[in-house]
Amino acid sequence: MPCLIRDSYEWLAARRVREDATALNATAPKKGILQWLTIVALIIVYINSFERLGYIASTAIFCFLNVVCLVITSGEFQKLSNSRKLRNLAAYTVFAFALSLVIYYVFTELFNIPLPD
């Protein structure tokens, strides 16, 4: 009897996973195209702002906007509470500036490749 209950539970769980995958696959192409177009648009803006804003500022803004746009277009951001959204945005900001500073240091100090300030 316990095996029958366990097997029934596993069957129902597998069924839910299949239904979720089917729903995800129905919206995946639309989300993928929207995410791709968003990234292309952000790259164009990044290229145009690189010289004006300098490497650190333009890269930090680019990274932040990429993460935010991808999270929003994936639909996961809308599921979060307001306090969690604010914490995530703060984390995205820290991540973007830290990443741009690390890459700036690696290129300017380790590789001796000058980047715009």
MMTF fields as JSON, N, C-alpha, C and O atoms, coordinates in Angstrom:
{
  "mmtfVersion": "1.0.0",
  "mmtfProducer": "UNKNOWN",
  "numBonds": 467,
  "numAtoms": 468,
  "numGroups": 117,
  "numChains": 1,
  "numModels": 1,
  "chainsPerModel": [1],
  "groupsPerChain": [117],
  "chainIdList": ["A"],
  "bondAtomList": [4, 2, 8, 6, 12, 10, 16, 14, 20, 18, 24, 22, 28, 26, 32, 30, 36, 34, 40, 38, 44, 42, 48, 46, 52, 50, 56, 54, 60, 58, 64, 62, 68, 66, 72, 70, 76, 74, 80, 78, 84, 82, 88, 86, 92, 90, 96, 94, 100, 98, 104, 102, 108, 106, 112, 110, 116, 114, 120, 118, 124, 122, 128, 126, 132, 130, 136, 134, 140, 138, 144, 142, 148, 146, 152, 150, 156, 154, 160, 158, 164, 162, 168, 166, 172, 170, 176, 174, 180, 178, 184, 182, 188, 186, 192, 190, 196, 194, 200, 198, 204, 202, 208, 206, 212, 210, 216, 214, 220, 218, 224, 222, 228, 226, 232, 230, 236, 234, 240, 238, 244, 242, 248, 246, 252, 250, 256, 254, 260, 258, 264, 262, 268, 266, 272, 270, 276, 274, 280, 278, 284, 282, 288, 286, 292, 290, 296, 294, 300, 298, 304, 302, 308, 306, 312, 310, 316, 314, 320, 318, 324, 322, 328, 326, 332, 330, 336, 334, 340, 338, 344, 342, 348, 346, 352, 350, 356, 354, 360, 358, 364, 362, 368, 366, 372, 370, 376, 374, 380, 378, 384, 382, 388, 386, 392, 390, 396, 394, 400, 398, 404, 402, 408, 406, 412, 410, 416, 414, 420, 418, 424, 422, 428, 426, 432, 430, 436, 434, 440, 438, 444, 442, 448, 446, 452, 450, 456, 454, 460, 458, 464, 462],
  "bondOrderList": [1, 1, 1, 1, 1, 1, 1, 1, 1, 1, 1, 1, 1, 1, 1, 1, 1, 1, 1, 1, 1, 1, 1, 1, 1, 1, 1, 1, 1, 1, 1, 1, 1, 1, 1, 1, 1, 1, 1, 1, 1, 1, 1, 1, 1, 1, 1, 1, 1, 1, 1, 1, 1, 1, 1, 1, 1, 1, 1, 1, 1, 1, 1, 1, 1, 1, 1, 1, 1, 1, 1, 1, 1, 1, 1, 1, 1, 1, 1, 1, 1, 1, 1, 1, 1, 1, 1, 1, 1, 1, 1, 1, 1, 1, 1, 1, 1, 1, 1, 1, 1, 1, 1, 1, 1, 1, 1, 1, 1, 1, 1, 1, 1, 1, 1, 1],
  "groupList": [{"groupName": "MET", "atomNameList": ["N", "CA", "C", "O"], "elementList": ["N", "C", "C", "O"], "formalChargeList": [0, 0, 0, 0], "bondAtomList": [1, 0, 2, 1, 3, 2], "bondOrderList": [1, 1, 2], "singleLetterCode": "M", "chemCompType": "L-PEPTIDE LINKING"}, {"groupName": "PRO", "atomNameList": ["N", "CA", "C", "O"], "elementList": ["N", "C", "C", "O"], "formalChargeList": [0, 0, 0, 0], "bondAtomList": [1, 0, 2, 1, 3, 2], "bondOrderList": [1, 1, 2], "singleLetterCode": "P", "chemCompType": "L-PEPTIDE LINKING"}, {"groupName": "CYS", "atomNameList": ["N", "CA", "C", "O"], "elementList": ["N", "C", "C", "O"], "formalChargeList": [0, 0, 0, 0], "bondAtomList": [1, 0, 2, 1, 3, 2], "bondOrderList": [1, 1, 2], "singleLetterCode": "C", "chemCompType": "L-PEPTIDE LINKING"}, {"groupName": "LEU", "atomNameList": ["N", "CA", "C", "O"], "elementList": ["N", "C", "C", "O"], "formalChargeList": [0, 0, 0, 0], "bondAtomList": [1, 0, 2, 1, 3, 2], "bondOrderList": [1, 1, 2], "singleLetterCode": "L", "chemCompType": "L-PEPTIDE LINKING"}, {"groupName": "ILE", "atomNameList": ["N", "CA", "C", "O"], "elementList": ["N", "C", "C", "O"], "formalChargeList": [0, 0, 0, 0], "bondAtomList": [1, 0, 2, 1, 3, 2], "bondOrderList": [1, 1, 2], "singleLetterCode": "I", "chemCompType": "L-PEPTIDE LINKING"}, {"groupName": "ARG", "atomNameList": ["N", "CA", "C", "O"], "elementList": ["N", "C", "C", "O"], "formalChargeList": [0, 0, 0, 0], "bondAtomList": [1, 0, 2, 1, 3, 2], "bondOrderList": [1, 1, 2], "singleLetterCode": "R", "chemCompType": "L-PEPTIDE LINKING"}, {"groupName": "ASP", "atomNameList": ["N", "CA", "C", "O"], "elementList": ["N", "C", "C", "O"], "formalChargeList": [0, 0, 0, 0], "bondAtomList": [1, 0, 2, 1, 3, 2], "bondOrderList": [1, 1, 2], "singleLetterCode": "D", "chemCompType": "L-PEPTIDE LINKING"}, {"groupName": "SER", "atomNameList": ["N", "CA", "C", "O"], "elementList": ["N", "C", "C", "O"], "formalChargeList": [0, 0, 0, 0], "bondAtomList": [1, 0, 2, 1, 3, 2], "bondOrderList": [1, 1, 2], "singleLetterCode": "S", "chemCompType": "L-PEPTIDE LINKING"}, {"groupName": "TYR", "atomNameList": ["N", "CA", "C", "O"], "elementList": ["N", "C", "C", "O"], "formalChargeList": [0, 0, 0, 0], "bondAtomList": [1, 0, 2, 1, 3, 2], "bondOrderList": [1, 1, 2], "singleLetterCode": "Y", "chemCompType": "L-PEPTIDE LINKING"}, {"groupName": "GLU", "atomNameList": ["N", "CA", "C", "O"], "elementList": ["N", "C", "C", "O"], "formalChargeList": [0, 0, 0, 0], "bondAtomList": [1, 0, 2, 1, 3, 2], "bondOrderList": [1, 1, 2], "singleLetterCode": "E", "chemCompType": "L-PEPTIDE LINKING"}, {"groupName": "TRP", "atomNameList": ["N", "CA", "C", "O"], "elementList": ["N", "C", "C", "O"], "formalChargeList": [0, 0, 0, 0], "bondAtomList": [1, 0, 2, 1, 3, 2], "bondOrderList": [1, 1, 2], "singleLetterCode": "W", "chemCompType": "L-PEPTIDE LINKING"}, {"groupName": "ALA", "atomNameList": ["N", "CA", "C", "O"], "elementList": ["N", "C", "C", "O"], "formalChargeList": [0, 0, 0, 0], "bondAtomList": [1, 0, 2, 1, 3, 2], "bondOrderList": [1, 1, 2], "singleLetterCode": "A", "chemCompType": "L-PEPTIDE LINKING"}, {"groupName": "VAL", "atomNameList": ["N", "CA", "C", "O"], "elementList": ["N", "C", "C", "O"], "formalChargeList": [0, 0, 0, 0], "bondAtomList": [1, 0, 2, 1, 3, 2], "bondOrderList": [1, 1, 2], "singleLetterCode": "V", "chemCompType": "L-PEPTIDE LINKING"}, {"groupName": "THR", "atomNameList": ["N", "CA", "C", "O"], "elementList": ["N", "C", "C", "O"], "formalChargeList": [0, 0, 0, 0], "bondAtomList": [1, 0, 2, 1, 3, 2], "bondOrderList": [1, 1, 2], "singleLetterCode": "T", "chemCompType": "L-PEPTIDE LINKING"}, {"groupName": "ASN", "atomNameList": ["N", "CA", "C", "O"], "elementList": ["N", "C", "C", "O"], "formalChargeList": [0, 0, 0, 0], "bondAtomList": [1, 0, 2, 1, 3, 2], "bondOrderList": [1, 1, 2], "singleLetterCode": "N", "chemCompType": "L-PEPTIDE LINKING"}, {"groupName": "LYS", "atomNameList": ["N", "CA", "C", "O"], "elementList": ["N", "C", "C", "O"], "formalChargeList": [0, 0, 0, 0], "bondAtomList": [1, 0, 2, 1, 3, 2], "bondOrderList": [1, 1, 2], "singleLetterCode": "K", "chemCompType": "L-PEPTIDE LINKING"}, {"groupName": "GLY", "atomNameList": ["N", "CA", "C", "O"], "elementList": ["N", "C", "C", "O"], "formalChargeList": [0, 0, 0, 0], "bondAtomList": [1, 0, 2, 1, 3, 2], "bondOrderList": [1, 1, 2], "singleLetterCode": "G", "chemCompType": "PEPTIDE LINKING"}, {"groupName": "GLN", "atomNameList": ["N", "CA", "C", "O"], "elementList": ["N", "C", "C", "O"], "formalChargeList": [0, 0, 0, 0], "bondAtomList": [1, 0, 2, 1, 3, 2], "bondOrderList": [1, 1, 2], "singleLetterCode": "Q", "chemCompType": "L-PEPTIDE LINKING"}, {"groupName": "PHE", "atomNameList": ["N", "CA", "C", "O"], "elementList": ["N", "C", "C", "O"], "formalChargeList": [0, 0, 0, 0], "bondAtomList": [1, 0, 2, 1, 3, 2], "bondOrderList": [1, 1, 2], "singleLetterCode": "F", "chemCompType": "L-PEPTIDE LINKING"}],
  "groupTypeList": [0, 1, 2, 3, 4, 5, 6, 7, 8, 9, 10, 3, 11, 11, 5, 5, 12, 5, 9, 6, 11, 13, 11, 3, 14, 11, 13, 11, 1, 15, 15, 16, 4, 3, 17, 10, 3, 13, 4, 12, 11, 3, 4, 4, 12, 8, 4, 14, 7, 18, 9, 5, 3, 16, 8, 4, 11, 7, 13, 11, 4, 18, 2, 18, 3, 14, 12, 12, 2, 3, 12, 4, 13, 7, 16, 9, 18, 17, 15, 3, 7, 14, 7, 5, 15, 3, 5, 14, 3, 11, 11, 8, 13, 12, 18, 11, 18, 11, 3, 7, 3, 12, 4, 8, 8, 12, 18, 13, 9, 3, 18, 14, 4, 1, 3, 1, 6],
  "groupIdList": [1, 2, 3, 4, 5, 6, 7, 8, 9, 10, 11, 12, 13, 14, 15, 16, 17, 18, 19, 20, 21, 22, 23, 24, 25, 26, 27, 28, 29, 30, 31, 32, 33, 34, 35, 36, 37, 38, 39, 40, 41, 42, 43, 44, 45, 46, 47, 48, 49, 50, 51, 52, 53, 54, 55, 56, 57, 58, 59, 60, 61, 62, 63, 64, 65, 66, 67, 68, 69, 70, 71, 72, 73, 74, 75, 76, 77, 78, 79, 80, 81, 82, 83, 84, 85, 86, 87, 88, 89, 90, 91, 92, 93, 94, 95, 96, 97, 98, 99, 100, 101, 102, 103, 104, 105, 106, 107, 108, 109, 110, 111, 112, 113, 114, 115, 116, 117],
  "secStructList": [7, 2, 2, 2, 2, 2, 2, 2, 2, 2, 2, 2, 2, 2, 2, 2, 2, 2, 2, 2, 2, 2, 2, 2, 2, 2, 2, 2, 2, 2, 2, 2, 2, 2, 2, 2, 2, 2, 2, 2, 2, 2, 2, 2, 2, 2, 2, 2, 2, 2, 2, 2, 2, 7, 2, 2, 2, 2, 2, 2, 2, 2, 2, 2, 2, 2, 2, 2, 2, 2, 2, 2, 2, 2, 6, 7, 4, 4, 4, 1, 7, 2, 2, 2, 2, 2, 2, 2, 2, 2, 2, 2, 2, 2, 2, 2, 2, 2, 2, 2, 2, 2, 2, 2, 2, 0, 0, 0, 0, 0, 1, 7, 7, 7, 7, 7, 7],
  "xCoordList": [0.811, 0.0, 0.854, 0.56, 1.911, 2.737, 3.365, 3.514, 3.734, 4.321, 3.294, 3.638, 2.064, 1.003, 0.765, 0.575, 0.775, 0.595, 1.765, 1.573, 2.994, 4.181, 4.165, 4.455, 3.831, 3.781, 2.709, 2.918, 1.579, 0.516, 0.978, 0.725, 1.658, 2.173, 3.192, 3.158, 4.093, 5.103, 4.46, 4.906, 3.415, 2.724, 2.065, 2.143, 1.412, 0.775, 1.819, 1.597, 2.943, 4.0, 4.562, 4.809, 4.764, 5.271, 4.262, 4.643, 2.991, 1.946, 1.964, 1.841, 2.12, 2.197, 3.412, 3.333, 4.52, 5.735, 5.515, 5.923, 4.875, 4.588, 3.673, 3.891, 2.64, 1.717, 2.428, 2.192, 3.302, 4.066, 5.003, 5.157, 5.631, 6.538, 5.781, 6.282, 4.592, 3.781, 3.4, 3.466, 3.0, 2.654, 3.872, 3.77, 5.02, 6.254, 6.65, 7.043, 6.56, 6.937, 6.02, 6.446, 4.779, 3.852, 4.246, 4.049, 4.803, 5.177, 6.661, 7.08, 7.464, 8.917, 9.351, 10.211, 8.806, 9.269, 9.011, 9.857, 7.865, 7.562, 8.52, 9.024, 8.77, 9.694, 11.107, 11.832, 11.505, 12.85, 13.091, 14.151, 12.112, 12.246, 12.292, 13.1, 11.431, 11.419, 12.74, 13.272, 13.272, 14.547, 15.676, 16.547, 15.668, 16.704, 16.67, 17.712, 15.48, 15.355, 15.769, 16.369, 15.453, 15.846, 17.361, 17.924, 18.01, 19.476, 20.111, 21.07, 19.594, 20.131, 19.976, 20.909, 18.815, 18.589, 19.54, 20.094, 19.726, 20.64, 22.089, 22.845, 22.486, 23.842, 24.042, 25.101, 23.047, 23.153, 23.287, 24.106, 22.491, 22.589, 23.953, 24.563, 24.428, 25.739, 26.865, 27.747, 26.836, 27.877, 27.875, 28.937, 26.686, 26.601, 26.973, 27.395, 26.824, 27.127, 28.523, 28.956, 29.222, 30.526, 31.527, 32.156, 31.684, 32.663, 32.211, 33.033, 30.911, 30.413, 30.449, 30.86, 30.025, 29.928, 31.178, 31.375, 32.008, 33.161, 32.808, 31.639, 33.846, 33.644, 32.843, 31.875, 33.235, 32.627, 31.137, 30.319, 30.783, 29.376, 28.53, 27.461, 29.004, 28.201, 28.07, 27.007, 29.118, 29.051, 28.158, 27.398, 28.241, 27.38, 25.903, 25.063, 25.6, 24.218, 23.764, 22.645, 24.633, 24.315, 24.037, 23.041, 24.903, 24.711, 23.424, 22.657, 23.192, 21.988, 20.73, 19.813, 20.693, 19.513, 19.313, 18.178, 20.41, 20.295, 19.646, 18.701, 20.151, 19.606, 18.143, 17.302, 17.836, 16.46, 15.524, 14.45, 15.905, 15.042, 14.837, 13.726, 15.871, 15.716, 14.835, 14.045, 14.966, 14.127, 12.673, 11.76, 12.459, 11.089, 10.44, 9.289, 11.158, 10.563, 10.369, 9.549, 11.115, 10.91, 9.63, 9.105, 9.123, 7.903, 8.131, 7.174, 9.365, 9.665, 9.576, 9.274, 9.83, 9.848, 8.461, 8.324, 7.433, 6.073, 5.598, 4.678, 6.202, 5.799, 6.335, 5.879, 7.297, 7.947, 7.144, 6.374, 7.341, 6.731, 7.494, 8.603, 6.892, 7.536, 8.86, 9.821, 8.933, 10.191, 11.257, 12.426, 10.867, 11.823, 12.28, 13.441, 11.387, 11.76, 12.828, 13.807, 12.631, 13.609, 14.955, 15.999, 14.935, 16.198, 16.898, 18.118, 16.124, 16.726, 17.314, 18.405, 16.612, 17.138, 18.428, 19.359, 18.479, 19.712, 20.835, 21.97, 20.533, 21.546, 22.006, 23.194, 21.079, 21.458, 22.373, 23.307, 22.105, 22.942, 24.352, 25.328, 24.458, 25.778, 26.513, 27.704, 25.815, 26.422, 26.952, 28.074, 26.162, 26.551, 27.793, 28.709, 27.83, 28.997, 30.22, 31.329, 30.045, 31.175, 31.751, 32.969, 30.887, 31.354, 32.113, 33.169, 31.583, 32.264, 33.604, 34.568, 33.675, 34.952, 35.981, 37.157, 35.55, 36.475, 36.996, 38.197, 36.119, 36.56, 37.469, 38.46, 37.141, 37.984, 39.381, 40.378, 39.448, 40.746, 41.526, 42.722, 40.864, 41.546, 42.12, 43.268, 41.357, 41.85, 42.915, 43.917, 42.729, 43.683, 44.953, 46.043, 44.84, 46.005, 46.696, 47.925, 45.949, 46.55, 46.91, 47.973, 46.026, 46.283, 46.892, 47.308, 46.952, 47.463, 46.739, 47.359, 45.443, 44.608, 43.807, 42.971, 44.057, 43.335, 41.856, 41.512, 41.012, 39.579, 39.176, 39.809, 38.133, 37.699, 37.259, 36.558, 37.679, 37.263, 35.951, 35.384],
  "yCoordList": [-1.208, 0.0, 1.271, 2.188, 1.363, 2.576, 2.807, 3.949, 1.714, 1.869, 2.421, 3.227, 2.01, 2.503, 3.989, 4.743, 4.408, 5.835, 6.644, 7.704, 6.137, 6.845, 6.937, 7.996, 5.848, 5.855, 6.812, 7.495, 6.862, 7.79, 9.23, 10.072, 9.503, 10.852, 11.229, 12.345, 10.316, 10.59, 10.779, 11.617, 10.006, 10.156, 11.528, 12.186, 11.957, 13.278, 14.392, 15.382, 14.23, 15.24, 15.307, 16.396, 14.152, 14.124, 14.748, 15.42, 14.526, 15.114, 16.637, 17.336, 17.153, 18.601, 19.188, 20.266, 18.484, 18.958, 18.998, 19.954, 17.974, 17.972, 19.116, 19.761, 19.38, 20.475, 21.82, 22.703, 21.975, 23.221, 23.394, 24.501, 22.3, 22.371, 22.721, 23.477, 22.185, 22.499, 23.971, 24.628, 24.489, 25.912, 26.782, 27.829, 26.357, 27.124, 27.118, 28.158, 25.984, 25.888, 26.703, 27.138, 26.921, 27.712, 29.187, 29.869, 29.686, 31.098, 31.327, 32.476, 30.286, 30.43, 31.159, 32.035, 30.851, 31.57, 33.072, 33.863, 33.476, 34.905, 35.585, 36.673, 34.948, 35.513, 35.557, 36.526, 34.517, 34.467, 35.58, 36.206, 35.827, 36.901, 38.258, 39.114, 38.459, 39.723, 39.936, 41.047, 38.901, 39.021, 39.306, 40.129, 38.639, 38.861, 40.295, 40.941, 40.791, 42.168, 43.178, 44.206, 42.889, 43.771, 43.849, 44.933, 42.711, 42.695, 43.437, 44.185, 43.242, 43.945, 45.457, 46.21, 45.9, 47.333, 47.87, 48.959, 47.122, 47.571, 47.613, 48.492, 46.692, 46.718, 47.96, 48.585, 48.323, 49.525, 50.767, 51.643, 50.842, 51.977, 51.974, 53.029, 50.802, 50.676, 51.163, 51.9, 50.753, 51.175, 52.693, 53.314, 53.292, 54.746, 55.522, 56.674, 54.916, 55.632, 55.342, 55.976, 54.408, 53.982, 55.119, 55.307, 55.87, 56.969, 58.149, 58.785, 58.444, 59.608, 59.404, 60.3, 58.243, 58.0, 57.353, 57.376, 56.786, 56.06, 54.6, 54.213, 53.799, 52.362, 51.95, 51.198, 52.429, 51.948, 52.28, 51.405, 53.523, 53.925, 53.234, 52.704, 53.238, 52.639, 51.128, 50.57, 50.467, 49.02, 48.668, 47.702, 49.435, 49.183, 49.36, 48.542, 50.417, 50.653, 49.548, 49.049, 49.162, 48.096, 46.778, 46.113, 46.404, 45.146, 45.187, 44.224, 46.305, 46.437, 46.313, 45.564, 47.044, 47.011, 45.642, 45.198, 44.969, 43.62, 42.678, 41.965, 42.672, 41.768, 42.099, 41.201, 43.379, 43.779, 43.424, 42.87, 43.728, 43.43, 41.936, 41.505, 41.137, 39.695, 39.115, 38.205, 39.631, 39.144, 39.557, 38.772, 40.772, 41.239, 40.488, 40.066, 40.313, 39.617, 38.128, 37.487, 37.574, 36.159, 35.949, 34.837, 37.021, 36.925, 36.621, 36.574, 36.416, 36.081, 37.295, 37.151, 38.468, 39.678, 40.007, 40.478, 39.758, 40.07, 39.17, 39.54, 38.011, 37.074, 37.453, 36.916, 38.371, 38.723, 39.762, 40.529, 39.77, 40.82, 42.118, 42.109, 43.245, 44.545, 44.652, 45.196, 44.151, 44.235, 43.372, 43.757, 42.219, 41.344, 41.983, 41.841, 42.678, 43.375, 44.434, 44.554, 45.204, 46.236, 45.63, 46.147, 44.529, 43.858, 43.329, 43.43, 42.764, 42.261, 43.394, 43.249, 44.514, 45.652, 46.18, 46.557, 46.205, 46.621, 45.633, 46.043, 44.35, 43.338, 43.446, 43.29, 43.71, 43.888, 45.093, 45.056, 46.155, 47.353, 47.063, 47.43, 46.416, 46.068, 45.145, 45.331, 44.158, 43.23, 43.971, 43.719, 44.874, 45.58, 46.439, 46.428, 47.181, 48.024, 47.194, 47.526, 46.131, 45.275, 44.609, 44.538, 44.125, 43.48, 44.461, 44.127, 45.658, 46.629, 47.058, 47.274, 47.182, 47.534, 46.42, 46.686, 45.185, 44.05, 43.944, 43.769, 44.046, 43.963, 45.138, 44.966, 46.334, 47.494, 47.264, 47.552, 46.745, 46.465, 45.425, 45.594, 44.362, 43.305, 43.849, 43.554, 44.629, 45.139, 46.208, 46.182, 47.152, 48.246, 47.851, 48.26, 47.074, 46.743, 45.443, 45.391, 44.43, 43.137, 43.002, 42.481, 43.471, 43.356, 44.624, 44.617, 45.696, 46.994, 47.5, 48.033, 47.323, 47.822, 49.007, 48.83, 50.209, 51.364, 51.35, 51.046, 51.678, 51.81, 53.248, 53.891, 53.762, 55.132, 55.276, 54.418, 56.366, 56.644, 57.313, 57.652],
  "zCoordList": [0.0, 0.0, 0.0, -0.767, 0.839, 0.793, -0.576, -1.011, -1.259, -2.601, -3.579, -4.443, -3.459, -4.33, -4.102, -5.057, -2.855, -2.532, -3.069, -3.667, -2.853, -3.346, -4.865, -5.423, -5.539, -7.001, -7.52, -8.523, -6.848, -7.24, -7.083, -7.945, -5.977, -5.744, -6.814, -7.333, -7.146, -8.169, -9.539, -10.323, -9.834, -11.105, -11.208, -12.245, -10.117, -10.118, -10.234, -10.93, -9.559, -9.644, -11.06, -11.578, -11.686, -13.061, -14.019, -14.978, -13.762, -14.603, -14.497, -15.503, -13.264, -13.073, -13.783, -14.373, -13.725, -14.401, -15.904, -16.562, -16.456, -17.89, -18.28, -19.306, -17.468, -17.755, -17.674, -18.498, -16.676, -16.551, -17.738, -18.255, -18.172, -19.316, -20.59, -21.422, -20.745, -21.915, -21.921, -22.959, -20.765, -20.671, -20.918, -21.556, -20.421, -20.616, -22.077, -22.608, -22.739, -24.14, -25.037, -26.107, -24.633, -25.435, -25.449, -26.455, -24.341, -24.266, -24.494, -24.636, -24.535, -24.66, -25.927, -25.833, -27.116, -28.312, -28.234, -28.652, -27.709, -27.597, -26.629, -26.908, -25.497, -24.514, -25.071, -24.846, -25.798, -26.362, -27.358, -27.355, -28.209, -29.204, -28.516, -28.879, -27.525, -26.792, -26.057, -26.062, -25.431, -24.735, -25.716, -25.437, -26.848, -27.848, -28.371, -28.483, -28.69, -29.183, -28.116, -28.431, -26.862, -25.764, -25.654, -25.501, -25.732, -25.629, -26.801, -26.61, -27.996, -29.168, -28.993, -29.273, -28.537, -28.319, -27.243, -27.394, -26.179, -25.118, -25.6, -25.186, -26.455, -27.005, -27.856, -27.798, -28.64, -29.476, -28.593, -28.872, -27.537, -26.608, -25.92, -25.746, -25.534, -24.866, -25.772, -25.33, -27.027, -27.969, -28.126, -28.178, -28.201, -28.375, -27.113, -27.207, -25.94, -24.697, -24.161, -23.199, -24.759, -24.253, -24.164, -23.123, -25.225, -25.239, -24.379, -23.72, -24.381, -23.639, -22.133, -21.396, -21.673, -20.234, -19.643, -18.428, -20.483, -19.997, -19.776, -19.797, -19.564, -19.481, -18.243, -18.355, -17.087, -15.845, -15.787, -15.504, -16.049, -15.962, -17.03, -16.728, -18.272, -19.349, -19.177, -19.45, -18.737, -18.539, -17.356, -17.421, -16.283, -15.124, -15.494, -15.122, -16.218, -16.651, -17.592, -17.475, -18.526, -19.476, -18.747, -19.029, -17.822, -17.07, -16.254, -16.243, -15.572, -14.757, -15.612, -15.274, -16.711, -17.577, -18.217, -18.392, -18.567, -19.124, -18.129, -18.466, -16.904, -15.891, -15.617, -15.568, -15.44, -15.136, -16.291, -16.059, -17.508, -18.659, -18.83, -19.137, -18.641, -18.778, -17.678, -17.93, -16.472, -15.374, -15.59, -15.337, -16.053, -16.284, -17.436, -17.323, -18.548, -19.684, -19.426, -20.084, -18.476, -18.141, -17.345, -17.293, -16.718, -15.94, -14.474, -13.701, -14.074, -12.679, -11.762, -10.577, -12.284, -11.457, -10.922, -9.793, -11.729, -11.327, -10.183, -9.454, -10.019, -8.976, -7.599, -6.59, -7.547, -6.285, -5.52, -6.098, -4.199, -3.38, -3.604, -4.138, -3.189, -3.407, -2.673, -3.218, -1.457, -0.712, -1.377, -1.421, -1.891, -2.577, -3.884, -4.267, -4.567, -5.799, -5.509, -6.246, -4.424, -4.069, -3.708, -4.105, -2.952, -2.597, -3.841, -3.964, -4.761, -5.994, -6.826, -7.377, -6.927, -7.682, -7.057, -7.769, -5.73, -5.052, -5.348, -5.592, -5.33, -5.639, -7.085, -7.37, -8.0, -9.403, -9.579, -10.379, -8.835, -8.913, -8.422, -9.075, -7.288, -6.74, -7.7, -7.953, -8.234, -9.188, -10.413, -10.852, -10.96, -12.178, -11.955, -12.777, -10.851, -10.588, -10.228, -10.646, -9.469, -9.119, -10.361, -10.522, -11.232, -12.461, -13.345, -13.881, -13.497, -14.355, -13.753, -14.488, -12.437, -11.796, -11.92, -12.169, -11.752, -11.877, -13.298, -13.505, -14.271, -15.667, -16.011, -16.721, -15.512, -15.75, -15.188, -15.85, -13.967, -13.342, -14.143, -14.379, -14.555, -15.302, -16.602, -16.934, -17.336, -18.617, -18.452, -19.166, -17.527, -17.41, -16.67, -17.068, -15.612, -14.802, -15.23, -15.283, -15.526, -15.843, -17.323, -17.66, -18.201, -19.634, -20.228, -21.387, -19.469, -19.925, -21.178, -22.098, -21.19, -22.29, -21.743, -20.857, -22.263, -21.735, -22.138, -23.28, -21.2, -21.445, -21.125, -20.287, -21.778, -21.498, -20.038, -19.501, -19.413, -18.038, -18.096, -17.058]
}
